[in-house]
Amino acid sequence: MNRRFKAISPFMSATEPNNINAFDAPDDPTLPNQAPHAPVLPSEVLDALNPQPGDTYLDLTVGAGGHCALIARRIGERGRIVAFDRDETAISLASERLKSVLAPVRFIHSTFDALPGLIESGDVPQADVVLADFGVSSMVLDNERRGFSFKADAPLDMRMDATTGFTAADWLNSVSEKEIADAIYYNADERFSRRIARRIIEARRASPIETTGRLAAIVESAYPPPARRRLRIHPATRAFQAIRIVVNDELSQIQRLLSSIDVFLKPGGRFACISFHSLEDRLVKNTFKTLRQTGRYTLWKRKPVRASEDEMATNPRARSALLRAIARIEDQSVLRRR
């Protein structure tokens, strides 16, 4: 059974413009979700991974189980699924959604960067197909009590795993002005990062910043009125994204995962990543470029694949999704698995 990638032109160099500026449309916690728990790029993910009967599938961010259900139908009862998520609520929803699938499913409540250790210990098998969806799930963004959104005033939490780690309030009320400014600038390309950090420090001197509504108001107050009027998004959107990335150690975890592809992917296997902003996509792009240059991997497509106009119309959060995939070559003479 052949699994061929088309021959492609060399990947873009690290110095070539990315032509992706997802900071123009960062994760927006105010965006209405017209398709709750809908997996983004479903047909494109199936095309990239091409799951076959009997495959072992690793879903590194199972969420509500949308992608997992699609792939489970392809791999059938002879397949095997291991599904990760750091959010216990997601695992509960996914386990309910996947009750009827034929392949056995094992859920692991953990960050995906734990995967290499689990593979090396023999606790989790190497996989034929692997998917990592780096986006924050809609059910987390829509749950006002989780503190990701400023649609309503709520405790400033932002943890994807509510059982461990420090909250956004813990971080904002303890670190230096420079740390706040640097995080907001580097994680969200926020041009007013220094002004925002200064306002946060001034505000917390009066009393700790503990709610999403207060933080959003502080960030908005740091924006000059002319800049505020030109914005297409709420002034606090970028700052909220940047703080969320810090609280959940998102970029470092992605880096650790990408550095271990040889560990978790079988020869002949395929690995796909869905990113939602340019920081994530750049990590994936550069890693895949390096792997391709070894001659042991081949790319699915040279450029990231985006959602169709039809999908974006029904699922607005798909508008910033970027899909890339890579295959590990089993036999250096052919680009196929079996």
Disulfide bonds with the S-S distance in Angstrom:
none
